[in-house]
């Protein structure tokens, strides 16, 4: 069975060349390289480390921060003057993710076969999205690949910061809500039945509030609990299938933007991502029509995507960007006015960067405000829910004490 080898050779001009090929053994590969007119420096077998094997239940996935680290290191190596294939070979060996290492190694093979770097990256959409591939293509055409890669890394880092900020802010509310539901379920399933048996031994009619709680306990503790669990699972499956359709995603995203409190956060996040992505693409040399198309694909909101598609068609017919953006009613006046100024002055990418910085700070302040608002509400929910159950359980005891007196 052929094995994979990394090799280092020198050509007749003394230039060092590295690559990766398959052969039955090192001697066979060395002979082939010498027949090709190369001076063989080293031939090393690629050994697969068992520690780097990963198991993926839902398919292989590359994390964003791994792509960010790879991109920044790649840019540094290109800027230092290392050959492209050498960069890919080094990065494939030193990355900690086995999935990303395989992806980089495949890209290296594609480049060795004569394809461009953007074409090689485009074969792996699970790791490199259309935004990444388009910017790399623009960097290759403009001869500034290292600069473009640094911009991509900065773009990924800022998006990850916003995403991490929102996740960290929602961790506490979700944890408190989970604890509340767990305590309620435990009390209804295990505690209430014990009190119900005690009430039956005392005789007499239970208070209405207590009787309702006992009935809920019997329902949840029996087949009703399975019905509730099955209903939740069915709802989640139906929601995901509905969201997977174009119409369903549009309806869900419209609903998100119209939510009382969270809708503001979703809208600001979309504006931040739109302005940052479009500005980065334009500053990297991507044509305006292509930049609008890619931005629409990566906004994460179907409403914004549809609006940008209309903008792209208008621009294709000779219209400015600002006018159709204003007519869409999705983009705030501040965004459209800044874009109009950018178009007039020829500094559209600079204006878009300012807009993205503004909305980044707005997202941070909105998340902080939501966190400070949700914390007391969730604590009140937790204490109120448990308190109501305790009151319902002790009402019959208070009635018995009153009758005794």
C-alpha positions in Angstrom: 0.0 0.0 0.0 1.5 3.4 -0.9 2.6 5.7 1.9 2.7 9.4 2.2 6.1 11.2 2.2 7.2 14.8 2.7 10.2 15.6 0.7 12.7 18.5 0.4 14.8 18.8 -2.8 16.9 21.4 -4.7 16.6 22.1 -8.4 19.5 22.9 -10.7 19.4 26.6 -9.7 19.8 25.7 -6.0 16.3 26.6 -5.0 14.8 24.6 -2.3 11.4 22.9 -3.1 9.2 21.0 -0.6 6.2 18.8 -1.3 4.3 15.7 -0.5 3.9 12.5 -2.6 2.9 8.9 -2.3 5.3 6.0 -2.9 5.8 2.4 -1.8 8.8 3.4 0.2 11.4 6.1 0.6 13.9 4.6 -1.8 11.4 4.5 -4.6 10.4 8.1 -4.1 14.1 9.2 -3.9 14.7 7.5 -7.2 11.8 9.2 -8.9 12.9 12.6 -7.6 16.5 12.1 -8.9 15.1 11.0 -12.3 13.2 14.3 -12.4 16.6 16.1 -12.0 16.3 17.1 -8.3 19.0 16.9 -5.6 17.2 15.1 -2.7 17.8 16.7 0.7 15.4 14.7 2.8 12.5 12.3 2.5 10.3 11.7 5.6 7.3 9.4 5.9 4.2 11.1 7.2 3.1 9.2 10.3 -0.5 9.6 11.4 -0.6 10.3 15.2 -3.4 8.3 16.9 -3.8 11.3 19.3 -4.9 13.5 16.4 -7.7 11.2 15.3 -11.1 12.8 16.0 -14.5 11.4 16.1 -17.3 13.5 14.7 -20.9 12.3 15.3 -22.5 15.1 13.1 -19.7 15.4 10.6 -16.3 17.0 10.6 -16.2 20.6 11.6 -13.5 23.2 11.9 -13.7 25.8 14.6 -13.6 29.5 13.8 -10.6 30.2 16.1 -8.6 27.4 14.4 -9.2 29.1 11.0 -8.3 32.4 12.5 -4.9 31.1 13.9 -4.2 29.3 10.6 -4.9 32.5 8.6 -2.7 34.8 10.7 0.2 32.3 10.6 -0.3 31.9 6.9 -0.1 35.6 6.4 3.1 35.9 8.5 4.8 33.2 6.5 3.8 34.7 3.1 5.0 38.1 4.2 8.3 36.5 5.3 8.8 35.3 1.7 8.2 31.5 2.2 6.9 29.6 -0.9 3.2 28.9 -0.8 3.6 25.1 -0.8 6.1 25.3 2.0 3.7 27.4 4.1 0.9 24.9 3.6 3.2 22.0 4.5 4.3 23.6 7.7 0.8 24.7 8.7 -0.6 21.2 8.0 2.0 19.7 10.4 1.7 22.1 13.3 -2.1 22.6 13.5 -3.7 20.7 16.4 -7.0 19.9 14.6 -6.8 16.7 12.6 -9.7 17.9 10.4 -8.0 21.2 9.5 -4.7 19.4 9.0 -6.3 17.1 6.4 -7.9 20.1 4.7 -4.6 22.0 4.5 -2.8 18.9 3.2 -5.5 18.5 0.4 -5.1 22.2 -0.5 -1.4 21.7 -0.7 -1.9 18.8 -3.2 -4.2 20.9 -5.3 -1.7 23.8 -5.4 1.1 21.3 -6.3 -1.1 20.1 -9.2 -1.3 23.6 -10.6 -4.5 25.1 -9.2 -4.6 28.4 -7.5 -4.9 28.8 -3.7 -8.4 30.1 -3.9 -9.5 27.2 -6.1 -8.0 24.8 -3.6 -9.7 26.5 -0.6 -13.0 26.6 -2.5 -13.1 22.8 -2.4 -13.6 22.9 1.4 -16.7 25.1 2.1 -17.0 23.5 5.6 -13.8 25.3 6.5 -13.5 28.3 4.1 -16.7 30.1 3.2 -17.3 32.2 0.1 -16.1 35.3 1.8 -12.8 33.7 2.6 -12.3 32.3 -0.9 -13.2 35.5 -2.6 -10.8 37.6 -0.6 -8.0 35.1 -1.2 -8.8 35.3 -4.9 -8.6 39.1 -4.8 -5.3 38.9 -3.0 -3.9 36.6 -5.5 -4.9 38.8 -8.4 -3.7 41.9 -6.7 -0.4 40.5 -5.5 -1.2 41.3 -1.9 -2.1 37.9 -0.5 -0.4 38.5 2.9 -2.3 41.8 3.4 -5.6 40.2 2.5 -5.0 37.2 4.8 -4.4 39.6 7.7 -7.7 41.4 6.9 -9.5 38.0 6.9 -8.0 37.1 10.2 -9.1 40.5 11.7 -12.6 40.0 10.3 -12.8 36.5 11.8 -11.5 37.7 15.2 -14.0 40.5 15.4 -16.9 38.3 14.5 -15.8 35.7 17.1 -15.5 38.4 19.7 -19.1 39.5 19.1 -20.3 35.9 19.1 -18.5 35.1 22.3 -19.9 38.3 23.9 -23.4 37.3 23.2 -22.9 33.7 24.2 -21.3 34.6 27.6 -24.1 37.1 28.2 -26.7 34.4 27.6 -25.0 31.7 29.6 -26.2 33.0 33.0 -29.9 33.4 32.0 -30.0 30.0 30.3 -28.3 28.4 33.4 -30.8 30.0 35.8 -33.7 29.0 33.5 -32.5 25.4 33.4 -32.1 25.2 37.2 -35.7 26.6 37.6 -37.2 24.0 35.2 -35.2 21.2 36.9 -36.3 22.3 40.4 -39.9 22.6 39.3 -39.9 19.2 37.6 -38.3 17.6 40.6 -40.8 19.1 43.1 -43.8 18.2 40.9 -42.7 14.6 40.2 -41.2 13.6 43.6 -42.3 16.0 46.3 -45.9 16.8 45.5 -47.0 13.1 45.4 -45.7 12.5 48.9 -47.7 15.5 50.2 -50.8 14.3 48.2 -50.7 11.0 50.1 -50.5 12.8 53.4 -53.4 15.0 52.5 -55.5 12.0 51.5 -54.9 10.4 55.0 -56.1 13.7 56.6 -59.4 13.6 54.7 -61.4 16.6 53.6 -61.3 18.6 50.4 -58.0 20.2 49.3 -57.8 23.9 48.4 -58.3 24.6 44.8 -54.7 25.8 44.3 -53.3 22.6 45.9 -55.7 20.4 43.9 -54.6 21.9 40.6 -50.9 21.3 41.6 -51.7 17.6 42.5 -53.5 17.1 39.2 -50.5 18.5 37.3 -48.2 16.2 39.3 -50.3 13.1 38.4 -50.3 14.2 34.7 -46.5 14.8 34.5 -45.6 11.7 36.5 -47.7 9.5 34.2 -48.1 9.3 30.5 -48.5 13.0 30.3 -44.7 13.5 31.0 -43.9 11.3 27.9 -46.4 13.3 25.8 -44.7 16.6 26.9 -41.2 15.2 26.1 -42.4 13.9 22.7 -44.1 17.2 21.9 -40.9 19.1 22.7 -38.8 16.8 20.5 -41.4 17.0 17.7 -41.5 20.8 17.9 -37.7 21.1 17.7 -37.6 18.8 14.6 -40.4 20.7 12.9 -38.7 24.0 13.7 -35.4 22.9 12.2 -37.1 21.5 9.0 -39.1 24.7 8.7 -36.0 26.8 9.1 -34.2 24.8 6.5 -36.6 26.0 3.8 -36.2 29.4 2.2 -39.7 30.6 3.2 -39.3 29.3 6.7 -36.0 31.0 7.3 -37.4 34.3 6.0 -40.4 34.1 8.4 -38.2 33.2 11.4 -35.7 36.0 10.6 -38.5 38.5 10.3 -39.9 37.4 13.6 -36.5 37.7 15.2 -36.1 41.4 14.1 -39.6 42.2 15.5 -39.1 40.7 18.9 -39.6 43.2 21.7 -36.1 43.3 23.3 -33.9 40.8 21.5 -35.0 42.1 18.1 -32.9 45.2 18.6 -29.8 43.0 19.3 -30.4 40.8 16.2 -30.8 43.9 14.0 -27.6 45.6 15.3 -25.7 42.4 15.0 -26.8 42.0 11.3 -25.8 45.7 10.6 -22.4 45.2 12.2 -21.7 42.0 10.1 -23.0 43.6 6.9 -20.9 46.7 7.1 -17.7 44.9 8.3 -18.0 42.2 5.6 -18.7 44.6 2.7 -16.0 47.0 3.8 -13.4 44.2 4.1 -14.3 42.9 0.6 -14.1 46.3 -1.0 -10.8 47.2 0.6 -9.4 43.8 -0.5 -10.2 44.6 -4.2 -13.3 42.5 -4.7 -15.7 44.1 -7.3 -18.8 45.8 -5.9 -21.3 43.3 -7.4 -19.4 40.3 -6.2 -18.9 41.9 -2.8 -22.7 42.6 -2.4 -23.5 39.0 -3.4 -21.0 37.5 -0.9 -22.1 39.9 1.9 -25.7 38.8 1.3 -24.7 35.1 1.7 -22.9 35.7 5.0 -25.1 38.1 6.9 -26.9 35.3 8.7 -30.3 37.0 8.3 -32.6 36.2 5.3 -34.3 39.6 5.5 -31.0 41.4 5.0 -29.9 38.9 2.4 -33.1 39.6 0.3 -32.6 43.3 0.7 -29.0 43.1 -0.5 -30.1 41.0 -3.5 -32.4 43.9 -4.6 -29.5 46.3 -4.0 -27.2 44.3 -6.2 -29.7 44.2 -9.0 -30.1 48.0 -8.7 -26.4 48.6 -8.7 -26.1 46.3 -11.7 -28.4 48.7 -13.6 -26.3 51.7 -12.7 -27.9 52.8 -9.4 -25.9 53.8 -6.3 -25.8 51.6 -3.3 -27.3 54.1 -0.8 -30.6 54.7 -2.6 -31.8 51.0 -2.8 -30.6 50.5 0.7 -32.7 53.3 1.9 -35.8 52.0 0.0 -35.4 48.5 1.6 -36.4 49.9 5.0 -34.1 47.3 6.6 -31.1 49.6 7.0 -31.2 52.5 9.5 -30.8 56.1 8.1 -27.3 56.4 9.7 -26.1 53.4 7.6 -27.5 54.7 4.3 -26.2 58.2 4.9 -22.7 57.0 5.7 -22.6 54.8 2.6 -23.8 57.7 0.5 -21.0 59.9 1.8 -18.5 57.1 1.2 -19.7 56.8 -2.4 -19.4 60.5 -3.0 -15.9 60.8 -1.5 -14.6 57.5 -2.9 -13.9 56.1 0.6 -16.8 53.6 0.9 -14.6 51.0 2.7 -13.5 53.5 5.3 -17.1 54.6 6.0 -18.2 51.0 6.3 -15.4 50.3 8.8 -16.7 53.3 10.9 -20.2 51.9 10.7 -19.1 48.4 11.8 -17.1 49.9 14.7 -20.2 51.9 15.8 -22.5 48.8 15.7 -19.9 46.7 17.5 -20.0 49.1 20.4 -23.8 49.2 20.2 -24.0 45.4 20.3 -21.7 45.3 23.4 -23.8 47.9 25.2 -27.1 46.2 24.3 -25.8 42.9 25.5 -24.8 44.5 28.8 -28.2 46.1 29.2 -30.0 42.8 28.5 -27.9 41.0 31.0 -28.6 43.5 33.7 -32.3 43.3 32.9 -32.6 39.6 32.7 -30.7 38.7 35.9 -33.3 40.1 38.4 -36.2 38.8 36.3 -34.8 35.3 36.2 -34.1 35.3 40.0 -37.7 36.5 40.5 -39.0 33.7 38.3 -36.9 31.1 40.2 -38.0 32.3 43.6 -41.6 32.9 42.6 -42.1 29.4 41.0 -40.6 27.5 44.0 -42.5 29.8 46.4 -45.9 29.1 44.7 -45.4 25.4 45.0 -44.4 25.6 48.6 -47.5 27.8 49.4 -49.7 25.3 47.5 -48.3 22.4 49.5 -48.7 24.1 52.9 -52.2 25.5 52.4 -53.9 22.2 53.5 -51.7 22.1 56.6 -52.7 25.6 57.5 -56.4 24.6 57.1 -56.0 21.5 59.3 -54.3 23.6 62.0 -57.2 26.1 61.8 -59.8 23.3 62.2 -58.0 21.8 65.2 -58.0 25.2 66.9 
